[in-house]
Amino acid sequence: QGWSPDFIPKLTGDAIDMDLVDQVITIPAPQAMQCARQLAQKEGIFVGVSAGGTFAAALEISKDAPKGTTILAMLPDTGERYLSTPLFADYLPEMNEEELAIAASV
């Protein structure tokens, strides 16, 4: 996926060096994948592993945030490139007959 738990991208490293980052949160790959799957299944937001990790970190932040806090998590990743990977390998969409017919027609 191009990342690992201890990997910090240069842009983030530069922001840390300039004291613009409050906290770096490490999210294990299985947790990132689970969040990506949950976003797709529960919210209809189809994202990849990196975005799943970002969302997982936002959930961690929300646990200690004061009530009413606004948390922004940018998810600039699409799940399309992960359709043939383990991320969505076991995902079987639930479709009604009309949706199955539409899917079969394209």
Contacts in CASP RR format, 6 or more apart in sequence:
PFRMAT RR
TARGET T0000
AUTHOR 0000-0000-0000
METHOD contacts of the structure
MODEL  1
QGWSPDFIPKLTGDAIDMDLVDQVITIPAPQAMQCARQLAQKEGIFVGVS
AGGTFAAALEISKDAPKGTTILAMLPDTGERYLSTPLFADYLPEMNEEEL
AIAASV
1 29 0 8 1.000
1 49 0 8 1.000
1 50 0 8 1.000
3 49 0 8 1.000
3 50 0 8 1.000
5 26 0 8 1.000
5 27 0 8 1.000
5 28 0 8 1.000
5 29 0 8 1.000
6 26 0 8 1.000
8 16 0 8 1.000
8 24 0 8 1.000
12 21 0 8 1.000
12 24 0 8 1.000
13 21 0 8 1.000
15 21 0 8 1.000
16 24 0 8 1.000
23 61 0 8 1.000
25 57 0 8 1.000
25 60 0 8 1.000
25 61 0 8 1.000
27 52 0 8 1.000
27 53 0 8 1.000
27 56 0 8 1.000
27 57 0 8 1.000
27 60 0 8 1.000
29 49 0 8 1.000
31 53 0 8 1.000
31 56 0 8 1.000
32 49 0 8 1.000
32 50 0 8 1.000
32 52 0 8 1.000
32 53 0 8 1.000
32 56 0 8 1.000
33 49 0 8 1.000
33 52 0 8 1.000
33 86 0 8 1.000
33 87 0 8 1.000
34 56 0 8 1.000
35 52 0 8 1.000
35 53 0 8 1.000
35 55 0 8 1.000
35 56 0 8 1.000
35 59 0 8 1.000
36 47 0 8 1.000
36 48 0 8 1.000
36 49 0 8 1.000
36 51 0 8 1.000
36 52 0 8 1.000
36 53 0 8 1.000
36 55 0 8 1.000
36 79 0 8 1.000
36 82 0 8 1.000
36 87 0 8 1.000
37 87 0 8 1.000
37 88 0 8 1.000
37 91 0 8 1.000
39 45 0 8 1.000
39 46 0 8 1.000
39 47 0 8 1.000
39 51 0 8 1.000
39 52 0 8 1.000
39 55 0 8 1.000
39 75 0 8 1.000
40 46 0 8 1.000
40 47 0 8 1.000
40 79 0 8 1.000
40 88 0 8 1.000
40 91 0 8 1.000
41 91 0 8 1.000
45 75 0 8 1.000
46 78 0 8 1.000
46 79 0 8 1.000
46 80 0 8 1.000
47 55 0 8 1.000
47 75 0 8 1.000
47 77 0 8 1.000
47 78 0 8 1.000
47 79 0 8 1.000
48 77 0 8 1.000
48 78 0 8 1.000
48 79 0 8 1.000
48 81 0 8 1.000
48 82 0 8 1.000
48 87 0 8 1.000
49 77 0 8 1.000
49 82 0 8 1.000
49 87 0 8 1.000
50 77 0 8 1.000
51 75 0 8 1.000
51 76 0 8 1.000
51 77 0 8 1.000
51 79 0 8 1.000
52 75 0 8 1.000
52 77 0 8 1.000
54 73 0 8 1.000
54 74 0 8 1.000
54 75 0 8 1.000
55 73 0 8 1.000
55 75 0 8 1.000
57 73 0 8 1.000
58 71 0 8 1.000
58 73 0 8 1.000
61 71 0 8 1.000
62 69 0 8 1.000
62 71 0 8 1.000
65 71 0 8 1.000
79 87 0 8 1.000
79 88 0 8 1.000
82 88 0 8 1.000
95 103 0 8 1.000
END
